[in-house]
Amino acid sequence: MKNWATDCEEKVSFFKLGLDSVQEVLVLALMIVFVFAVLYSNIEFTYKIGIAVLVFSVIFLASMANQMLKQEKEKRRF
């Protein structure tokens, strides 16, 4: 049975990544920094692609790690 805090936390989620609130804020900040770095910087296009791949991989790995931790917690509970 879920308690009120976890139920409320799931409803306020911005993304469907399954992250907790602190991780979600960090991912959102990373996305904002990425947008400003790509749109308003005067670097070559290949560097912009590299930055995009790096940001995407960090977000992807963070969500994968969080899902793995949740699965481990579920295994330990049963």
N, C-alpha and C positions, 0 to 999 in steps of 0.2 A: 504494500500500500504506500502510495506517495504522500509525502507531507506537503504542506502549503508552499514552502520555500522552493522546492524543486519544481512543483507544478507551475508556480508563477514564473520561475526562471525559464522554463520551456516556452511559455507563451510570449515572452518579451524578446525572444531570439530574432535577430535580424536576418540571419542566414540559416539554411538547412544543413549546416556542417556538423551539428552535434557538439559544438564547443561550449564551454562554460562562459560566463559573462566576461571575465578578464581576458581570456583568449580571443573572444569575439571582438573586444575593443582593440586588442593588438592587431588583429587581422584587418579590421576596418582602418586603423591608422596606417598600416602597411599599404593598403590599397590607395589611400589618399596620397601618401608620399609618392607612390608609384605614378599616379596620374600626373601629379605636379612635376615629377622628374622627367616623365616622357614628353608631356605637352610643352612645358616651359623651359626645357633645357636646350642647349645648343650643341648637342653631341650627335655623333653619326648614328644612322639608322640601325646599323648592326649592334651598337652598344644598347640602343633602346630595346631591341629584340632580346638581347642577353639579359637585360634588367627584367623584362617581362617574364622570361623563362624562370629566372631566379625567384621572383615574387610568387609566381604560380606554384613553383615547386615547394617553397616554404609554406604556403597556405595549404597545399595538398598534403604535405608531410605532417603538418600540425593537426589537420583533421583526421588523418589516418592514425596517428599516435593516440589521439583522444578516443577514437573508436576502439582501438585495441585495449586501452586501459579500461573502458567501460565493459568490454567483453570479459576481461580478466576479473573485474569486480563481480560480474554476473556469475561466472564460473565458481568463484569462491563462496558466493552466497548459497549456492546449491550443493 
